[in-house]
Amino acid sequence: MKLCFLVILCLIIQAPFISSQSLVIELFRHGARSPSQGTFDNSWDSYGYGELTSVGMRQHYILGAAISQTYPTLTPYDPTTVYVRSCDKNRTIMSAYCHLYGVYNGLGPNLPDTISHQMTWPPYDPDILAQVDTNNASALPNNFMPVPIHSVDSGEDYILESYKNCPDLSDIYYAHTDDDTVNEVFQELNSTVSYINSQLPNQPIKTMKDLKNFGDTAIANLYYGKTIPANIQPSSPMFNDIVFADQWYEVYPTLATKKQRQTFVAPLMWQINDYINGVKNGSSSLKFIVLSAHETTLMLILTGIGLVTPECLRANWEAIRQDNAVPYPLCSYPIFASQIVFEYYNTTDPYIVVKYNDMVIDFCNTGNGICSLNEFINVSSAITGKMGYADFLKVCGITTPNQQTTNFFTNSPVLPICLSGLILVLLTVLIVLVRKKDAKERLLEAHLNEQAQKP
């Protein structure tokens, strides 16, 4: 009897983690890529700059396969339950394809048994088509499942690339590309810079941006098995310096101030809330949402909740340089193929679990890693400074927003407008129905009077 009680108690305690997720939202960084430019290694010229490498493809294929194992209810593919959106960049779009290949590997459709293979041929030279046709039962080789990926122009992407599309805050960004903090960090890196310059005298590093570009090349080379410029070894303290320079300077000018942090995260955070609200109120059938983006996109959320910030990255780096324990062990930069996952459980008391690289994080600071829906909304409101989509547009000075990113349920003028329109339509229909009823009753009354007057 006691054993049964303990089992039941354990099940009650573990219930939140046993429940099946009603919605999984996955936001990830693209996989390993080539350097953004060829200043320090022009051997990438033929490959192209900023492009997803074969290593990056494999990273996302493996991550997708892991997702399918972690969330088996997401498969097989159902177009009514899956939505995928990517930044308008080759590397993010390709990462999404590779990721989805891993999720739905071998789950593509077969051809109907009753159709001949000739019926699948397009209008082309039959002799050539006969050589191409595989005569497989699957629609595509290896039962590949193509999944649609949506995107908007990079210059109008206020969800995944808000930090690039906020004209009125650009002055704040540029002010922090060469401020006192940047100069302090650059001075701390003086010995590393001097060494690189001694090895590459024709490509001197003069600014923090130069060092960031060097770090970008070093990391790209590391992930492709290439020699790191200046013969720096990956296990050396110098390599740690240049990795830090690349990562820290990538996000510091963008997220240096509270205004930047709140403004840039607002559209993404409220879009995530809207996805969840859609499932909660039954207006959305989505179960799996994939957002393919950049490390800065992930940093908007990580910095918002204080888990990974430019400040803790610097503090950890300085501690490592002095052979001390890092003061912020959870402060980990979103490297290639990093992800943030929001698991929404649409139970009687809805709740959300947030993971960063498969580790549950205390997003709502509750101590157990579980956010009630209200707690999640409150945190969202706090990290955005209560800014909604309309506020983002106003702060950024955007007067002609992209219509594809204004469908927020809770924090934009679109909902009131839509509701007003719906109410107007319903009132119009009601008036028409009442008038039709009155007209019908008058006709019936006239008919009855006419019948009564007949002999």
Secondary structure, 3 states (H helix, E strand, C coil): CHHHHHHHHHHHHHHHHHCCCCEEEEEEECCCECCCCCCCCHHHCCCCCCCECHHHHHHHHHHHHHHHHHCHHHCCCCCCCEEEEECCCHHHHHHHHHHHHHHCCCCCCECCCCCCHHHHCCCCCHHHHHHHCCCCCECCHHHCCCCCCECCCHHHCCCCCHHHCCHHHHHHHHHCCCCHHHHHHHHHCHHHHHHHHHHCCCCCCCCHHHHHHHHHHHHHHHCCCCCCHHHCCCCCHHHHHHHHHHHHHHHCCCCCCHHHHHHHHHHHHHHHHHHHHHHHCCCCCCCEEEEEECHHHHHHHHHHCCCCCHHHHHHHHHHHHCCCCCCCCCCCCCCCCCEEEEEEECCCCCEEEEEECCEEECCCCCCCCEEEHHHHHHHHHHHCCCCCHHHHHHHHCCCCCCHHHCCCCCCCCHHHHHHHHHHHHHHHHHHHHHHHHHHHHHHHHHHHHHHHHCC
